Amino acid sequence: MNLVSVSQMLDLEKEANDSGLGYDQMMLNAGSALADVIHERYGSGQQKHILGLIGSGNNGGDTLIALSKLIEKGWLAAAYLVNERKQKDALITKLIEMNCDVVPIKEDPSFERLRKLIDHTDLILDGILGTGIKLPLRKSISEVLQVFAGMENMPDIVAVDCPSGVDCDTGEAAEDTLSADLTVCMANVKKGLLKFPAFEYVGEIACVDIGLPENLSGYANMHSSVVDQMMVRKMLPSRPLNAHKGTFGTCMIVGGSINYCGAVILSARSAYRVGAGLVQAAIPGCIYDAIAGQVPECTWVVLPHSMGVIGSSASATLQENLERVDAMLVGPGMGQEKETLDFIKELLRFKETGSGKLTLGFSQHPRMEKTTHLFTQPSLVFDADALKLISHIEKWYQLPEKIAVLTPHPGEMAILTGMTVEEIQKDRESIAREFAQKWGHVVVLKGAVTIVAAPDGHSFFIPIATPALASAGTGDVLAGMITGLLAQNISAIDAAVAGAWLHAQAGLAAEKSNGQNVSVTAGDVINQIPFVLK
């Protein structure tokens, strides 16, 4: 799903109209597709009642068409005209001919008929305001929306393109905004819907085709996407019947310290749950006895340690075990001691090889110094403490041989960039995109509506926010999932996008399984990964 500004959407529609797809046809396509979504999701069982809230613009027209299509599918419908439409509106005339109850607001000054319609409907279709509205709302609109604020046992609400009351560019929202359970966007998702506070009102997001040609020139300047199930499904690797564990790659999880034993466990379990063939964990020897038995599927590399953290001399030991590693995660629970910083510097240092080529420190096996054979550097993921540590290494982003994945939360992003958290949160997309391009690596800027930015300037939005993921360890789960996918020979950007979407969905599934979001732990999220994959 493309993410567009309101002006970009208007330009696309104008270009489509000029190329032969008229505005009336776009509206017909939109209303028909909207009706299909509603009937598929809500139409099973006994005959259903739907109430359409009709504004004067295109969203109102889409809603009128959807009502007529749903009547043809066996629904009972009513239309409440919140704003006057043009005289002899053919769409309203058609509904009246289909025995649809049409109520103009001017005939209901106390909103009693509206309240009765709400009480006797199964679903409300919100087509009052469109994407072009600017706040504040007119008093007459606020009064209608306030009717819903005082109602109990509200039926589900489906917003047409956007919930009435939100600014689809800025993300601002009126106090009386009608909160939707589902927002059905026409052709593309509008940028403001994924900003706060607007995002709190959109519910689930779906997008329908209104017939816009794929070759419109306006699409060339659009570099933002909203991730959905179909996109992720295409990114996931195949699972051939004749596969073995080597088919699905080997991960190395590097981290752990005496104070943070569990992080490596969470990452290792998550990597396995997304399909990695083999997961190895490289940990300081002082915590081996405490955690080794907790992931029986894992193999272990015991690293030299100092004062409970990975020691500066551990790089050589790690390099001896990287011959068949496809993806390596560095950071979970490793701490920020100087010994560990020295370890990472050693790990990423440059060496001269026999061919005269500069390669990374872990590229050549110490026991093969007399040969010119070089191991392929694994794809790298930097998370947690490693993000803070690499910020102390000058031009660290030039050291990885392949495109790496960074998974910072806003605080870690602030350390990496030298900006404040407030500056980052004010314009998350632009900051993530800017530094992904500057560094040449994938940036996963975590938070409510996580943003994944690629080095080529494209950004991907995960349209999910839940307090269920606001607990310790869930970041380790995400990093492990991305690493597990990366090991399966998919690109860094696909692994990051798919991992972030699956992780968010697993958070929602854990919340649903627990019946609330207060008690969700990182382990609960891991347990839901198989069901999300299914």
N, C-alpha and C positions, 0 to 999 in steps of 0.2 A: 504494500500500500504506500503510495507516495504521500509525503507530507508537504503541504503547500500553504502559502499565505492566501488571504482573501483576494488580493489583487492578481496573484498568479492564477487562481482558479477562474476569475472573471476573464482573464486573457485567454485561457484555454477554451472556455466556452465560446468566446467571440471568434476565435480562430476556427473552432469546429463549425460554428454557424456560417462563417464565411466560406467554408469548404463544402457546405451542402447539408450538414446535419443541423436542422433548424432548432430553435429554442423550444418550440412546441414538442418536437420529437424527443428532445432531451428530457423534457418534463414527463412525457409519457413513459419513456424508458425508466426514468427514476422512480415514478410512482408504481409501475409494474414490478420492478425489482424489489422495491420496499414491501409491497404486498406479498411477494414470494418469501422474503425473509420472515415476515410476521407469521404467515401461514405455516411455514416449516417449523418454527420455534414454538408457536403458541396454539396452533390450530387442531391439535389432536384432541380426541374425546368428544364431549357433547358440544352442541352448537354454542359458539362464543359471541359475546357482545364486545364491540369496540367503539370507543368514542374518539373522534378526531377533533382536535383544537386547531381552528383554521385561522391563519393570518392572511395578510393581503399580498404577500410576496410569493416567490417561487416555492418556498417550503410549504405554504398553504396549498398551492396547486399540486405539489407532489402528494400531499396528504389526501386531497380530494380524489385524486386518481387511485391512490392505494385503497381508499374506502370502497370505491366502485368495484375494483378488482376483487376485494375481499367479499363483498356481497355476492359476486358471481361464484365465489368458492364456498358459499353457504353461511357466511357470517351475518350477524345482525349488526347494523351500524347506525351511528348518530353523528352529526356534525355540529359543532358549536362555533359560530362565526365570531371570533374575537375582534377582528377588524373587518370593515366593509371591503368587499371585493368589487370589481367592475360590474356595472349593471348587465343583467342577462348573461351572467357567467355560465358558459356552456357546461362546465364541470359541475356546478351546483344544480343546474337544471337536470342533468343526467341523474344525479343522486336522488333528487325529488321524484323523478320518474321511476326510480328503483325502490320507492317507498322508504327511503332513508329519512329519518327525522332530522330536519335542518333547523337550528335555532339561532337566529341573529341575536347578538348581545343586546341590541337596543330594545328587544322584547323581553329582556330578563334583567331589569335594573338592580334587583336585589340578589341576583345569582342563585335563586332558589331552584330554577330549572337546571342550572349547571350542577348544583349539589346532588339533585336527584339523578341526573345522568351519570355522575361519578359513582353513586351508590349502586347503580344497576349495570355497571360495565365490568368486563373482565380485563380490559386493556385500554390504555390511553395512548393516543398517538399525538405527540406534541409537534405541531407545525405552525406555531404562532409566529416566532421570530426566526429570521434567517441569519446567514453568516455576516451580513453587512451592518448589523446594528452596532450602535455606539452607546455607551452608558452616559448619563443615567437613563433608566427606563422612563417612558411616559407614565403618568399617574394612572391612566386607564388600564395600561398593561399590568402594572404592579398590583392593582386591585384584583384583577383576574387571578394572577399568580398567588396572591395571598389566600384565595379560597382554598387552594390545595394545601397550604401550610397548616390550616386549621382542621383538616380532615383526618380521621382515623381509618385504619385498615385500607390504605390506598392500594389500588390495583397496580400492576407493573406499568411503567411508563417507558415508551419508546420515543426517543427524540429523533426528529427528521433533520439530518445533517448536523444539528447542534442543539443542546438544551436551550430553551428560551431563557435569555438573561445573561449569556456569556458573550464576551468579546472574542471573536475567533482569531484575532491577531495577537492581542496582548495577554489573553488568559484571565483578564479581570472578570468578575462575576457579580451580578447584582445580588443583594441580600435575599430577594424573592425568587431567585433562579429555580426553575423546576428541575429537580434532581431526577435523572433518568436511570433506568436499569440497563438500557441498551441504547446506544447512539448509532444510527445507521447513516454513515457518511456517503455522500453522493460523489462517486468517482475517486475522490482523494480526501485524505484526512486534513483538516485545517489545523494550522500550527498551534493556535491558541488553546485547542482542546487538550494538548499535552502539557500545558503549563498550569501552575497553581495560582489561584484557587479553582480555575475552571475544571481541572481534571477530577476534582472531588464530585462533580455533578454528572459526568458523562457515562458512568457505569462501564459496561463492556462496549468495545468498539467493533463495529462491522463496517465493511465498505462494499458498495454495490456498483456494478458497471452501468453507466448511462449511455454507452455507445461512443464515447470519445475515441477518435482514431488514435492508434498508438504512435503514429509518425508526426504528431503535432510538434512544431518547432519549439513551442513553449516548454516542452519536457526537457530540452537540452540544458536549461539553466536550473534544473531542480536536482538537488543532491542530498535529499533527506528521505528516508523511508521509515515506515512504521512496520515493525516485525509482526508477522502473524503465523498461524499454524502451517499454512501451505508453504511459506517461504522457508521455514525451518525444516520441514519434511524433505524439501529438495536438497538441503545442505547436508543432511545426515548421511553417513557412508552406508554402502550396501553391506549385507551380511551373507556372503556366499556359503552354500552348504558344505563345500570342501575346505572351509577355512580352518586354520589352526591359530594358536595364540599369537604367533608371529604376524599373522595377517592383520591383526588389529593393533599392532604397535606396542612399544614399551615406553612407559612413563618413568621418570625419576622425580621423586618429591624430595627436595632438599630443604631441611628446616629442623625445627624443634630446639628446645633448650630446657633447662631444669625448671624454669618457671612456666613454660608453655608446652607441655608434653602433648596435649590433645590435638593441636592444630594439624600436625602431620597425619594423624589417624583420620581426621575428617576429610582431608584432601585425598588421601589414598583411597578411602572407601568411595568417594564421589567419582574418582577417575575410573574405578572398576564399574560403578553403576552406569556410566555412560558408554561402556563397551570396550575399554582398553583391554588389550590381551594380557599384559603383564604390568604390574606396578611395583617399582622398587622404591624404597625409602632410604635416603641417606641422612643419618641422624648422629648427633654427638653420642659417644659411647655411654655417657653417664645416664642416659634415659632409656637405653635399650631394654633392660630388664623390666622396666615399668610399662612399656607399650608394645613390645614385639608380639606378644600373644594375642593382642586385641584385634589384629587384622591378619588372620591365618593365611589369607591368599597372597599376602605381600612378601617380597624378599627384602633383605636388609643389607645396607652398607653402613658399617660402623665407622664413624669418623673420629679422628683425634679431637679432643676437647680441652677447654681451659675454663675453669671457673663456671662450669655448667653450660657453656655455649660452644658452638663449633669453633675449633681452633684455627689459627691463621695458617697452619701447615696442612690443613685437611684437603686442600685443593689437589695435591698429588694423589691422595687415596681415592678421591672422587674420580679423577681423570682415568684411573685404572679400571673403572667400572662403567665407562660410558660408550663402549664400542657399539652396542646394539640399542642404545637409547634414542628414541625418536623425538621425544618432547620432555623438557625438563622444567619443573616448577621450582622457583627459588623464593623462599621467604616465609612460609607459614611457621609462626612461632619461633623464629630463629633469634629474636632479640636484636639489640642495636649496639652491642659492645664493640669496642675497637678491634678485638680479635676477629669478630665476624666480618667487620668491614674489610680488614686485611685479607680474609679468606675470599671475599667476593672480588676484591681487586686482583688477587692472584688468579682467580678463576677466569677473569676477563682480560688478563694481560695479553699483550702481543708477543709473539715469538717469531724468530726467523726459522724457516724450514729449509730442508735441503735444496728445494727448488728456488729459494730466494723469495718466496711468497710470504707475505705477512698473514699469519693465521692466529686464531685465538688460543689462549693458554691451554684449553682442554682439547685441542685438536689432535695432538699426537701422543700416542701411548709412550710412557717413559721407557718401557722395555724394548721399544722399537726405534731407538735413536739412530741406529745405523742404517735404517731404511728411509725411503721417501714416502712411504704409505701414510696417508692422513685419514683419520676418522672424520666422518661428516658431523659437523656441529649439530646438536639437537636443536629443535625449535624451542625458544625460551618463553617462559611466562614469569613475570615478576609480580609478586604480591606482598602485601603486608609490610613487614620490616625491611624486606629487600628494596622496596620502593624508597624508603627513607635513606637506606644505606647508599644506593646508587646515586642519590642526589649529591653525595660528597665526592663523586668521581667525575672529573672534568670530561665533558663530551662523552659521557657514558653511552649515549645513543648511537655512537659510531662503532661500538665494540661488537654487538651481535652481528653475526654474519647473515642471518635471515631476519625477516620481519618478526619481531617479538610482540607479545601481548602484555600490556600493563593494566592492572586492575585496581586503580586507586579509588578510595572514597574521597570526598571533597577535602578533608584534612591532609591526606597524603598528596593529593593533587596540588594543594597549596605549597607543600614542601618542595615538590618537584619543580614547580613553576616560579616560585618566589612571590606568588600572588596571595591575596587573602582569601579565606573561605567565602566571605561575603561577595567578593568580586567574581569568584568562580560560580557561585550559586545564582548570581544575577543573570548570567548568560552562559549556561552550561554547554549548550550546543556549540557556540562559537569558540569557547575555550578548548573544549575537547577536540574540535576539528583543527584549530590552529596548531595545537601542540602535536597532534598525530601527524600532521604534515611536516612540522618542524623537525620532529624526532625521527620520522620515517617508520613509526611503529603503530600498532593498533592500541588505542586507548579505550578502556572500558571505565567510564566515569560512573561509579555506582551511586545509588540513591533511589528515591522515588522517581520512577520513569528513568531507568538507567539508559545512558547514551553510549553507543559504541561508535567510535570514530576511526575511519580508515586513513592510511597515509595519502590516498588519492583524493581526499576531500569529501568523500561520501560519509554520511552519518546515519545511524540506525537507532530508532527509539524503541525501547521495550515498554509497551503501554500498560504497565502494571505497577501498582504501589500498594504495599501492605505492611502493617506493623509486625506481621508474623516474621519478617526477615530482619527486624531490628533487634537482633540478639547476637551475642558472641558466637563466633564460629561459622556463621552463614557465609562470610566472605571466603573462608577457607574451603567451604563446599563449592562455591562458584569457581574459585581458582582451580580446584581439582577437576571439576567438570570440563572446563575449557582445556586443561592439559590432556585429559583423557580423550577428548575429541581431536585435539591437535595431533596426538600420537597416531590417529587412524588415517593419516595422510590426507586431511582436508586443509584448506588454507587457513591462515591465521585469522582473517576477518570472519570466515564462516564459522570457525570454532568459537570465536568470541561471541558472535551474534547468536548462534544456536545455543551455546552454553548459557548465556545470559537469559535468553527467553525460557529455556527449560528450567533454569534455576528459579526464575520468578513464578512460573507455573507450579513448580513443586512447593514453593512457599504458600501459594493459594490453596493447593491440595492439602497441605499439612494443616492449614487453618481450618479448612472444611472438615478434615478428619477429626481434629481436636474439638470442633464445635465452637472455637473462639481463637483469637490470635494472641492471647496473653501468654499461654503456656507452650508455645511452639519453640522447640530447640533445633539446633543445627542437625542433630541426629534425626529428628522428625522429618526435616526437609530431605535428607538423604533417602529415607525410607519411601518417600513419595516419587522419587525419580523413575523407578520402573513403571509406575502407573501413568505418569506423564508421557513417557516414551510410548507406551501402549496407545 
